[in-house]
Amino acid sequence: MGTLLELGNCTLDTLRDLAGRPATQVLTPVPILSETNVKTLDVQQATLTAKHNLEAILIYATTQLAMWLSKPEFDTTTAEMDNEEQIPEGQRGDMMRERRAPRPSLSLAERLRRGMTGEMGADLQSLLTKSKPILARSGDVDLTQVLSNFLHDRVIAPA
């Protein structure tokens, strides 16, 4: 998730830089070969490519966070039962007494879940908010609002 967020923020910075340049400004001094002819890369083409890239990153990051959080937590009782079968009969009584000892208040899975919904969710929401004005300029469907609503309804709010 951190890598996706960083990639999204870098793409957003690139789009901001491109927004301040004339659309027909050439970015590559040497022509680029395409299938039909030779042409140079201009700001308009680079902007379109970066917008598509940012949209893909936002979709992928949102769905990955939601999928990660939808995984069932590790079932420690099943794992403990599997380990019991390998322990000799005499030692099982000692282990049963050890199990009754107080457990830590939060499991590792729960701490990770909270971190993902809290910090990562907030970072992704921030990226969506910052991306909205730049992506809205293209006149296409505003995916940032759809993703933001999904993130809030399915990831951040249920936590």
C-alpha positions as CSV (number, residue, x, y, z in Angstrom):
1,M,0.0,0.0,0.0
2,G,2.8,2.4,0.8
3,T,4.3,1.9,-2.6
4,L,1.0,2.5,-4.3
5,L,0.4,5.7,-2.3
6,E,3.9,7.0,-3.1
7,L,3.4,6.2,-6.8
8,G,0.1,8.0,-6.8
9,N,1.6,11.1,-5.1
10,C,4.5,11.1,-7.6
11,T,2.1,10.9,-10.5
12,L,0.0,13.7,-9.0
13,D,3.2,15.9,-8.8
14,T,4.0,15.1,-12.4
15,L,0.4,16.1,-13.4
16,R,0.8,19.4,-11.5
17,D,4.0,20.1,-13.3
18,L,2.5,19.4,-16.7
19,A,-0.6,21.5,-15.9
20,G,1.6,24.6,-15.9
21,R,3.0,24.0,-19.4
22,P,1.4,24.7,-22.8
23,A,-0.4,21.6,-24.2
24,T,1.7,21.6,-27.4
25,Q,5.1,21.9,-25.7
26,V,7.4,19.2,-26.8
27,L,8.8,17.1,-23.9
28,T,11.2,14.9,-25.9
29,P,13.9,16.5,-28.1
30,V,14.2,13.4,-30.2
31,P,11.2,12.0,-32.1
32,I,9.6,8.8,-30.8
33,L,8.7,6.1,-33.2
34,S,5.1,5.1,-33.2
35,E,3.3,2.5,-35.3
36,T,2.3,4.9,-38.1
37,N,4.8,7.7,-38.0
38,V,7.5,9.6,-36.2
39,K,6.3,12.1,-33.6
40,T,7.5,13.8,-30.4
41,L,6.0,13.5,-27.0
42,D,4.1,16.6,-26.0
43,V,2.5,17.8,-22.8
44,Q,-1.0,16.9,-23.9
45,Q,0.0,13.2,-24.5
46,A,2.0,13.0,-21.3
47,T,-0.9,14.5,-19.3
48,L,-3.4,12.0,-20.7
49,T,-1.0,9.1,-19.9
50,A,-0.4,10.4,-16.4
51,K,-4.1,10.9,-15.7
52,H,-4.9,7.3,-16.8
53,N,-2.0,6.1,-14.6
54,L,-3.2,8.0,-11.6
55,E,-6.8,6.7,-12.0
56,A,-5.5,3.1,-12.2
57,I,-3.3,3.6,-9.1
58,L,-6.3,5.0,-7.2
59,I,-8.6,2.2,-8.2
60,Y,-6.0,-0.5,-7.5
61,A,-5.0,1.0,-4.1
62,T,-8.6,1.4,-3.0
63,T,-9.5,-2.2,-4.0
64,Q,-6.4,-3.7,-2.5
65,L,-7.0,-2.0,0.8
66,A,-10.6,-3.2,0.8
67,M,-9.6,-6.7,-0.1
68,W,-6.8,-6.8,2.5
69,L,-9.2,-5.7,5.2
70,S,-11.9,-8.2,4.1
71,K,-9.6,-11.2,4.8
72,P,-10.7,-13.2,7.8
73,E,-8.3,-12.8,10.8
74,F,-6.0,-15.6,11.6
75,D,-7.7,-18.3,13.5
76,T,-5.3,-18.9,16.4
77,T,-7.5,-21.5,18.1
78,T,-7.3,-23.8,15.0
79,A,-3.5,-23.3,14.8
80,E,-3.2,-24.1,18.5
81,M,-5.3,-27.3,18.1
82,D,-3.1,-28.5,15.2
83,N,0.0,-28.0,17.4
84,E,-1.6,-30.0,20.3
85,E,-1.7,-33.1,18.2
86,Q,2.1,-33.1,18.0
87,I,2.6,-32.6,21.7
88,P,3.0,-35.7,24.0
89,E,0.1,-36.5,26.3
90,G,2.0,-35.5,29.5
91,Q,2.8,-32.0,28.3
92,R,-0.7,-31.1,27.2
93,G,-1.9,-30.3,30.8
94,D,0.9,-27.7,31.2
95,M,-0.1,-26.1,27.9
96,M,-3.7,-25.9,28.9
97,R,-2.8,-24.0,32.1
98,E,-0.5,-21.6,30.1
99,R,-3.4,-20.9,27.7
100,R,-5.6,-19.6,30.5
101,A,-3.1,-16.8,31.2
102,P,-4.3,-13.4,30.2
103,R,-3.7,-12.5,26.5
104,P,-2.6,-9.2,25.2
105,S,-5.4,-6.8,24.6
106,L,-5.0,-6.6,20.8
107,S,-3.8,-9.3,18.5
108,L,-1.2,-8.5,15.8
109,A,-3.9,-9.0,13.2
110,E,-6.1,-6.4,14.9
111,R,-3.3,-3.9,15.3
112,L,-2.5,-4.3,11.6
113,R,-6.2,-3.9,10.7
114,R,-6.4,-0.7,12.7
115,G,-3.3,0.7,11.2
116,M,-4.5,-0.1,7.7
117,T,-7.9,1.4,8.2
118,G,-6.5,4.4,10.1
119,E,-3.3,5.5,8.7
120,M,-3.4,3.9,5.2
121,G,-7.1,4.8,4.8
122,A,-6.4,8.4,5.7
123,D,-3.4,8.6,3.4
124,L,-5.5,7.1,0.5
125,Q,-8.4,9.5,1.3
126,S,-6.0,12.4,1.2
127,L,-4.6,11.3,-2.2
128,L,-8.1,11.0,-3.6
129,T,-9.0,14.5,-2.3
130,K,-5.8,16.0,-3.8
131,S,-6.4,14.2,-7.1
132,K,-10.0,15.2,-7.6
133,P,-9.4,18.8,-9.0
134,I,-6.7,17.6,-11.5
135,L,-8.7,14.6,-12.7
136,A,-11.9,16.6,-12.9
137,R,-10.3,18.9,-15.6
138,S,-10.4,16.1,-18.1
139,G,-14.2,16.1,-18.3
140,D,-14.3,12.3,-17.9
141,V,-16.3,10.5,-15.2
142,D,-15.2,11.6,-11.7
143,L,-13.8,8.3,-10.3
144,T,-12.3,10.0,-7.3
145,Q,-15.8,10.7,-5.7
146,V,-16.9,7.1,-6.4
147,L,-13.6,5.7,-4.8
148,S,-13.8,8.2,-1.9
149,N,-17.4,7.1,-1.2
150,F,-16.4,3.4,-1.4
151,L,-13.4,4.0,0.8
152,H,-15.5,5.8,3.4
153,D,-18.5,3.4,3.4
154,R,-16.6,0.1,3.1
155,V,-13.2,0.6,4.7
156,I,-13.0,3.6,7.1
157,A,-16.5,3.8,8.5
158,P,-17.0,0.0,9.4
159,A,-13.8,0.0,11.4
